[in-house]
Amino acid sequence: MANKSIKKDQVKSLLDKLAQSNQLIAPIQSEGITLFKPVKSGEGVVLDYQNALVPPKDFFFPQSEKMFTYDTTDPSWAITPVDGVPNRVLFGARPCDVKSILLLDKVFDAEFRDDYYLDKRNKTTIVAMSCTDARHTCFCGAFGISPGEAEGADILLTDLGDKYLAEVLTEKGEALVSSCGSLFTDDDGNGPAAKEKAVAPAKEKQMQIGLEGVKEKLDNMFDHPIWDTESLRCIGCGTCTFVCPTCHCFDIVDFNNQSSIGYRYRCADSCQFANFTRAAGGHQPRPSKKERTRQRFMHKLRYFVDRYGDFGCVGCGRCIEKCPVNLDIAQIINKVKEVG
Amino acid sequence: MNNVTENLRKTAAKLLQDQEVKMVIGYGAGSEAGRTQPVFITSPEDAEKLVWNPFCVNGLTKYLSDLKNFDGKIAVVVKGCDSRGIFRLTQDNIIPRDQVVVLGIPCAGQMSYQKLAAKMDVSGQLTDVQEKGDNLEIKTSKGNLTVKKSEILLDKCALCENHNPVIADHLMGDKIDIAPKPEDYEEIKKYEALSVEEKAKFWLSHFERCIRCYACRNTCPGCTCRECVFDAIKPDWVGKELNVSENELFHLTRAMHLAGRCVDCGECDRVCPMDIPIRLLNKKLLKDCKELFEMATPGSSEEGGSVLGQYRLEDPEEFM
């Protein structure tokens, strides 16, 4: 489909319309905090935000999710599956967060197909938003992500002043545009050039981090003393993993409140917690902060590459900004490059 | 380099050289301007890594609990607020006092990295910072900024009971002669005046956001249980499921466990990635304990412990 555009003063109508026939998920600001939330209309949706405090990952892989309910007095031990999600539109996701969903696909849509994830993934149309500015912790470029590209999204919007350029990237995107009638108009042909100009500051301002040789070096750094020194300041909280758009480890728990009727849920778990690897009988393969810190960086920069051919980080910078002790993945990458 | 940094490096190097301590915990340069990071120095040559500037926000005393089995004495850098954490740890028998050398730094107030980041690109390295009256002149590799201190002051520093550490074996700078501004609990009184429904609405809207990262617990010098109630698997007092009910249970339990013990350093508030005003809960408990038991802010002196862990004949018994 040819490039489209939509006037800024039409965006609220677009969101209102999308909210009528879909569950609309969009960035909302409250008390200075930007978060993706389901909304009933375009009212209060912010589109000039830099990045949401936590990624929209939660709408595909919720931090906590009911899997099924059961009743142990039922002779057939039947389980009742939970309802799936309605058709949804995720509006305003940034390119780094869109890329993270492609990375989650590699995990949840591979040999083992995770129905819980795929139900949400398949029913969601993603309308991404290019970045025209970068936060001080942004470094998506290191992972080949561009502030003006969003492979994995269905539509990519770019702020061009009084209008948004709308690049329609998939059939799902075409369907969305078609359903919105005259809100979208054909782009005048200047859109792509204007987009390059609009996203240039985001490319220039972000941290320029090179990853050449980092993975290969990490291949031989399992026992390197860097993990002893860098892990000392870690306080073992789960902030980095819970604000991460690609972290996807989870635990599964049954809850029955002392009754025969209960439910099973899964919830995000963090490799930074001691309980994450504590086994029955008390065995602990990652007994200290050293092994846990190493695991996080190794998983992002080495193991994920081995398993899926891509880095497990998108340079969104959330963990950098939120780590209470300044354990900074960009700094770790630079240190890895420096060590002999 | 400022005098405090110079003193700090000299003192740390000497303590390590003389083998009086085997480790010095202090602040080192951060990865961004407006931040420092905790550093753990074990050789005299590395004492050069220590810095002191208005971005030394972290409380470092909790690391003494992590390192309680460390073979040798440890020196730790403290400001007034976190110096109270030293006595929390000694009173709770987490560390023996004679295993710690306290390097105290008088502090006029620390600056917020988030507030600075809203005013300048902090992705560079801090090259110099000078206090000029009410202003701070901040120089970084990506630009300079002169800013009013009050505009980027850490919220907690607006009220400060101890500009000078309550304990210091070595003082790294001249004592600060600013009148302490103890907590007046005006903010707490405002919340106390709310109805139960209003309070619930306020807190549940915050607890709903909690991601249960446990940063507030992990940074707290009062949270040193061998097995935390939130980590217990059998019985699982608090479920791992993320919902407002479990989150509320977590926050209220965490706060209550610190009643009469919280040293009011404000670290829980600072580290919360979701900007939940955790410290308000602790302040309410602090206010109540002070009113009921005529208690000083916990950790203010070597003696004492937990008012709720002691029995005195004059304790109020209004409920009997």
Interface residues (C-beta under 8 A of the other chain):
Chain A: E31 G32 I33 L35 L53 V54 Q63 S64 H136 T137 K205 M207 T229 L232 R233 I235 G236 C237 G238 T239 F242 V243 D251 V253 F255 Y265 C267 A268 D269 S270 F273 A274 N275 K289 I320 K322 P324 V325 N326 L327 D328 A330 Q331
Chain B: G30 S31 E32 R35 T36 Q37 P38 V39 F40 N58 K62 Y63 D66 A117 D121 V122 S123 R209 I211 R212 C213 Y214 A215 R217 N218 T219 D231 I233 G239 K240 E241 L242 N243 R270 V271 P273 M274 D275
